[in-house]
Structure formats: C-alpha cells, structure tokens
Amino acid sequence: MSYDDVVSHVVDVVEGVGAGIMVLGALGAFALFARQVRRGTERAYEQLRRNVGRVILLGLEVLIIADIIRTIVVEPTFESVTVLGVIVVIRILLSFSLEVEIDGAWPWRRARAESEGVADARRLRSTSPDRAEGAQG
C-alpha cells in the first residue's frame, strides 16, 4: 500500500466522520426536540433549528478538512486546487448563512444585538405588570 493510498483512506475516514457527525447529531437533536415537545417546552422548535444548524456547521468544518487534505496531499494539481477553492468558498458561505440563521445577527453585529437584547429584556422586566403590582403592594 502506497503513501497516497494510506492518505486517501485517511481522507475517506475523515469524510465519514464529518457525515457521521451530521447524521448522528441531527438524530440527537430530533430526539431532544421530541423530549422537549413532550415536556411542553415553549421554544423547542427554535432549539431544534439551532442544534441542527450547529451540527451541520461542525460536519461542514470536518468535511473541509478532508477536502484540504485530499487536495494538498493526494491530488496536488492546479485543477484540484481550483475545485478545492470553489468547494471551500461554497461551504464557507453555507456556514456563514447558517451562523446568521442560528444567531439571528450578522457576526460583526452579534455583540451589539446581544447587548440590545439584554437592554430590551431589562426594559420588559421593569415595565411588566407583575413588577408594577409588586411595587404598589
């Protein structure tokens, strides 16, 4: 067995791990979702979407690693590097869009959105009817 064959098999294993992460992670996310629905958790669907998105992101990162290894070690041609570049750009854009979907804000606006969310939550708590009744009684 040659060096290229060994590296090719390693890449196949890494790709399998990436796919396994996505499949098993999604199954786990759906199992958690089912348990939360039975318990009556209000935000079960949102948590499902967030968990599945995170699993996909992790799986994509592992698959990018496999593509990089395959291109650099097994097939270092100009064509394979170009294909790798296109694949990586597509996967990065997909990962980026998934992060925005999960977090609800652009990465460069995440800190501001979180701080505004904290301020909004504080404002809602200070003006809630329960709080007003407690202050009067």
MOPEDA-V262347 format. One record per residue. RES is the residue in three letters. SS is DSSP state (@ for helix, = for strand, . for the rest). BURIAL is # if it has 16 or more other C-alpha atoms within 10 Angstrom, else .. Layout:
BEGIN
RES:SS:BURIAL ; RES:SS:BURIAL
END
This chain:
BEGIN
MET:.:. ; SER:.:. ; TYR:@:. ; ASP:@:. ; ASP:@:. ; VAL:@:. ; VAL:@:. ; SER:@:# ; HIS:@:. ; VAL:@:. ; VAL:@:# ; ASP:@:# ; VAL:@:. ; VAL:@:# ; GLU:@:# ; GLY:@:# ; VAL:@:# ; GLY:@:# ; ALA:@:# ; GLY:@:. ; ILE:@:# ; MET:@:# ; VAL:@:# ; LEU:@:. ; GLY:@:# ; ALA:@:# ; LEU:@:. ; GLY:@:# ; ALA:@:# ; PHE:@:# ; ALA:@:. ; LEU:@:# ; PHE:@:# ; ALA:@:. ; ARG:@:. ; GLN:@:# ; VAL:@:. ; ARG:@:. ; ARG:@:. ; GLY:.:. ; THR:.:. ; GLU:.:. ; ARG:.:. ; ALA:@:# ; TYR:@:. ; GLU:@:. ; GLN:@:# ; LEU:@:# ; ARG:@:# ; ARG:@:# ; ASN:@:# ; VAL:@:# ; GLY:@:# ; ARG:@:# ; VAL:@:# ; ILE:@:# ; LEU:@:# ; LEU:@:# ; GLY:@:# ; LEU:@:# ; GLU:@:# ; VAL:@:# ; LEU:@:# ; ILE:@:# ; ILE:@:# ; ALA:@:# ; ASP:@:# ; ILE:@:# ; ILE:@:# ; ARG:@:# ; THR:@:# ; ILE:@:. ; VAL:@:. ; VAL:@:# ; GLU:.:. ; PRO:.:. ; THR:.:. ; PHE:@:. ; GLU:@:. ; SER:@:# ; VAL:@:# ; THR:@:. ; VAL:@:. ; LEU:@:# ; GLY:@:. ; VAL:@:. ; ILE:@:. ; VAL:@:# ; VAL:@:. ; ILE:@:. ; ARG:@:# ; ILE:@:# ; LEU:@:. ; LEU:@:. ; SER:@:# ; PHE:@:. ; SER:@:. ; LEU:@:# ; GLU:@:# ; VAL:@:. ; GLU:@:. ; ILE:@:# ; ASP:@:. ; GLY:.:. ; ALA:.:. ; TRP:.:. ; PRO:@:. ; TRP:@:. ; ARG:@:. ; ARG:@:. ; ALA:@:. ; ARG:@:. ; ALA:@:# ; GLU:@:. ; SER:@:. ; GLU:@:. ; GLY:@:. ; VAL:@:. ; ALA:@:. ; ASP:@:. ; ALA:@:. ; ARG:@:. ; ARG:@:. ; LEU:@:. ; ARG:@:. ; SER:@:. ; THR:.:. ; SER:.:. ; PRO:@:. ; ASP:@:. ; ARG:@:. ; ALA:@:. ; GLU:@:. ; GLY:@:. ; ALA:@:. ; GLN:@:. ; GLY:.:.
END
